[in-house]
Structures are given as structure tokens and as C-alpha cells.
Amino acid sequence: MATQILMPKFGLSMEEGTIANWLVKEGDSISKGQAIAEINSEKLTNNAEAEEDGVLLKILVQEDETVTCGTPIAIMMSGNHLIHSVLSVRYKAAYIWDSVTLFPRGLSWMTKVW
């Protein structure tokens, strides 16, 4: 399942943050606790960390962009859901391939027989 990574709030007074540098690229595997981006605020620079294992699917906020805290900055897919999705796609592809090879003209002939 896809999960949003939100702009973290590092202090009570922090209202917005700027992505200084992405430490991972789209498609990279990430581990829980791994630093994924450097975030600048008015008072400090800190790292945003992954909250679970998975794969970074899409970066939504580019470097040097500023957004309010709680705004989605990226989308990731957790490891368990990623494995399930890959297996599901492979199963569907295999099923379609078997259908095409067994019935190259489709199943329309069945309507004529029945």
C-alpha cells in the first residue's frame, strides 16, 4: 500500500520546512529510521527519516521548495505491500498469457457453441 511521507515538524514553532537535499532517489529501497531528506527550517537543519521499510515511489516536493508541516513530500510503498503487489501483477500477467496461448482467438467461439 502506498504511504505518504509528510513534512515533519521538528519543533513547536516550526510551521514550514524546505527540502535542502534528497538523500534517496525514486525507486530506492529505504529502511525504517534511514535519513531520506535534509530539511531546513528557520532555526535548524535536520533529517527526515523513513518510518517503515519500503521503496520510495515518487518525490512530490523538489529540492529548495518550501511547504507547510504535514504536507506530503513523497510517496513510498511498504515492503510487505510491495511484495504482494509484485506477486499479484505476476499472477495476473501469467493468467493473461495462459489465456492468450490457450485461446488465441479469445472466447467468443463459446457464445456460438452455447
N, C-alpha and C positions, 0 to 999 in steps of 0.2 A: 504494500500500500504506500502511496506517495505521502510524504510528510513535509509540511512547510518548515523551513528554518527561519526563525524570526529574528529581527534586530534585537539583540539583548539590551537589557537595562542594567548598567554596571553600578549605578548609584541612585539614591532617591531623587537627586536633582537632574539626572540625565533625562533629557526629553528627545534627543535625536543623536544619531551617530553617522559617521562617514566611513565607508569601506575604504581603508587605506591600501589593502593588498589582499587578494585572494591567495591562500596558501595551497589550494587544491584546484583542479580543473574539472570541468564537466566530464563525467564518466569515470572519475577516480573513485576507488574504494576508500571509505573512511571508517575509522574506528571510534567507538564511544570514548569521549574525552580528548580526541585529537583536535588540535587547533586547525580551524578551516579558513579563518579570515582575521586580519588585523583590523580593529575598529578604533577610530579616533572619535573622541568626544571633546567637549570644551576643556576638560580638566586632565584627561589621561588617554593613553593608548592601551588597549587590552585585546586579547584574542577571544574570538567566538569559538566555542568548542562544540563538536558533534555530541548530541545527546544519546545516540544509539549507533550501532554498526549499520553500514549500508553503502549505497552508491550515490554520489552527487549527480542528479539528473540534469538540473537546469539552474544557472545563476540568473537571478532576477534583477539584482542591483549591481551595477558595474562599479569598478574602482573609481574613487573620487566622487561618488554620488552620496548624497545625504538624505536619510529617511528618518521618520519618527520611530521611536522604540515600539516594538510589537509588529512592525511591518514585515511581511515575508521578504527575505533577501535571497532565498534559494529553495529548491525542492530536492528532496532526497527520497530514496526508496530503501526501506529497511531490508536487511539481509534475508530474513525468513520470507517476506513477501516477494522479494526479487527471485528467489529460487522457485517459489510456487508459480510466479508469472512465466518464467522461462520454461518450466516443465509444461505448463498449460499451453503455451504457444507451440511448443514442440509436439505435444499430443494432437493439437488441432491441425497442425501442418501435416503430420503423419496421416491423420484421418482423411484429410482432403486429398492427399497424394494417393492413398489406397482407393478412394472413391473414383478418382480420375483414371487410375490404371485398371481397376476392375470394370468400370462402366465408362469407357472413353466417350461415349455419345450421350452420357447423362442418364437419367432415369425416366425420361419422357416416354420411352417404349412401354413402361409399366402401365401407363394410362390406357394404352391401346389394348393391352392384354386383359386388363381387368374390366 
